[in-house]
Amino acid sequence: KTEISIDDMDSEVQKPRSAHYISDYKTHVFTSVVKRGNSTVLHLSSHVEMYNSSSLPFRIAVLGDDKVHDLGIVKIAPKSTSVNGSGGKSLLKESEELMTHSKFGLPAPLLTSFMIDTSETLCLQISPVLKETNDFALAGMFNLPPLDRLVEIATSSQGEARRVIEVSCSPSTRARNLSSLVANVCCKVTLVDGAHPFVQLFIEPRVVMTNRLPVSVLLRTPMPHTLVSSNSDSGGESLEHDDDSKYATHELASKESVEVFTPGPSIAISLTCADVPIGGTAIGWNEGGWLDIPLGKNKKILEPLKCTFPFETKSLDSYPSSCKTTSVGSGSEFFVLEADDVTPDLKQTVTRTSGSSDSCRTVVIMVCNYVVDHIGSILFEEVAPSDNTARRSSSTRSSINSSFLDSSPPFSAFSSRLHRRRVSLLPRSSNLIRLVQLTMDGDEGMKRSVPFRIEDVSMTEGIDAMPILWMDTTPTGFFLYRHLTTEGSELHVVPEYVVFNGSNDVIVVKQLSKNPFSLDSSKIYPIERDRNNSIVVQFDIPSLNALTGPVQIDKVGLRICVARSKSTGEALGSLAVQTVIGARDSRLVIKIGSFNAGEEQSAESSVSSSLFEHDLIRFRVRWSEMRVTLKDTSFGENEKYEENRAAIRKYLEHHNINSSEVEQRLAEARKDYNKM
């Protein structure tokens, strides 16, 4: 019997592991103390711990004494959940899952001979738990290096503290029809108290392929043993399609991943966008057939693989003039590369990183640039010179207009769940593109802008966004800005103005020579200038049968609009309308405030509710006593009130409102209120 004594648990928190010798087993156990929420937890560890960093459960066994010692199943690592949040798991349940499912330590009695004989290896067996087979249908073995070698690995100065072991799980004689499965076991060794090796073994897939496109994709492969990661950002609920028994097809939303346990030196994949485009030209499976991704230790994609989603032939029939163009790309380009590599757009400014040695190898599917359409009706197309020498000679916008004539079909526009807008995949930043707006189907109904390069677009949103001109140099009313991403640029096309309804009522916005539109509370809608290069509108409030007079709102500033009854012409109240500098959704924002009712409407409700209906006084203090005095300015005791009173009188006189009558009614209302 061995007793481990810790005098003060709190003082041991966050300290390195401590070693304790167990004489009965002639080995050591390690202790560490951590804080989890409000609890202090003591962790007991043996020399070897197993972790499952994949989405596939594995059964673990130790081979020794001519026996197979089954240790159980190390399951999928649980997702991080909020312990204190609503629906969060209790600390006991969370710790139980963490310790018994996603990791566990090898029993100390099974490590006795391994620790006594420093030249003996430890043989471990892993068996993937597949849905269609039993636990031991596939099994693979590997040897842990001897104790002396583990100490050398931990103290090595050549970065060998983490090693990768490829374990091939082959079928047994009863399951010869199954394909072999290969997993990586990453061995990380540290020393406890400077002398005792502590080994952490992580079971990982050979490679993780992550979709970093802003749209969902279908990934198809003829190889076995691929599955969607359960740790994907959107919950790992991607669909698997079995359209053809020869292929496995996975649907990956943006940021979702596929884990690969395929045997062999490489895996073949094919890609296409999963969603049907809601605008532009439809695209198909990647051009050129299968993409070959190398697998194995020290195997990587040396240079980013440039790929293309080709335009479908049927979809090209709508754009006959673009079909004749041979100098422009035939689809939407994207890249497949290592996660620690950079796209061609960033080659000149960013060098390739060495990557994190503590993470699984990841291959990403990405695009250099894409655009987010805040307008909802914009497409983009690539343009190229009709003459091969025009590209170098065209340095100004005017020369671009006259030289760059050929264009590709419009790029596909997809509905993005991530951005809640339409998005389109764009070419590299140095390529020329232009904006396209459809007024009717076909080439005749396409209105095109002046070409531009993504690298020339402003990186400042709001008032400094870059304006776009039509080919005849007239303003489009659209503006562009971009945000830098890890792959390239995220382009945003926004209108010059949007209207935001900050009131509690539904408001109908009426503009001369434009169709009126209804705006619900807390919603926005784009609005354009009229033929006179201004915005003059009226605001209709159906719930009150009220309508304001015409007001010009295209300039920055605050305006008070009087709302009158559409039946009697009587003033019912007012709306405050303010035009301010915009941000992500537009260059400028027209904000509609809450409807301010007149005194007749205020009298209909109780005095107390009308006086304090939209007021909020919040105090958060830790004083033992507090006294608050609210000063009623209606008695005219301060100068500021008198100034405001004079300003209100001028406003009423300007709008032909009987100020004396209003003052009399206000005095009566104050008198009634003071009697309460």
Buried (B, 14 or more C-beta within 10 A) or exposed (E): EEEEEEEEEEEBEEEEBBBBEBEEBBBBBBBBBEEEEEEEBEBEBBBBBBBBBBBBBBBBBBBBEEEEBBBEBBBBBBEEEEBEEEEEBEBEEBBEBEBEBBBBBBBBBBBBBBBEEEEBBBBBBBBBBBEEBEBBBBBBBBEBBBBEBBBBBBEEEEEEBBBBBBBBBBBBEEBEEBBBBBBBBBBBBBBBEEEBBBBBBBBBBBBBBBBBBBBBBBBBBBBBBBBBBBBBEBEBEBEEEEEEEEEBBBBBBBBBBBBBBBBBEBBBBBBBBBBEBEBBBBBBBBBEEBBEBBBBEEBBBEEBBEBBBBBBEEBBEBBEEBBEBEBBBBBBBBBBBBBBBBBBBBEEEEEEEEBEEEEBBBBBBBBBBBBBBBBEEBBBBBBBBEEEEBBEEBEEEEEBBEBBBBBBBBBBBBBBEBBEBBBBBBBBBEBBBBBBBBEEEEEEEBEBBBBBEBBEBBEEBBEEBBEBBBEEEEBBBBBBBBEEBEBBBBBBBBBBBBBBBBBEBBBBBBBEEEEEBEBEEEBBBBBBBBEEEEBBBBBBBEEBBBBBEEBEBBEEEEBBBBBBEBEEEEBBBBBBBBBBEBEEBBBBBBBBBBBBBBBEBBBEEEBEEBEEEEEEEEEEEEEEEEEEEEEEEBEEEEEEBEEEBEEBBEEBEEEEBEBEEBBEBBEEBBEEBEEE
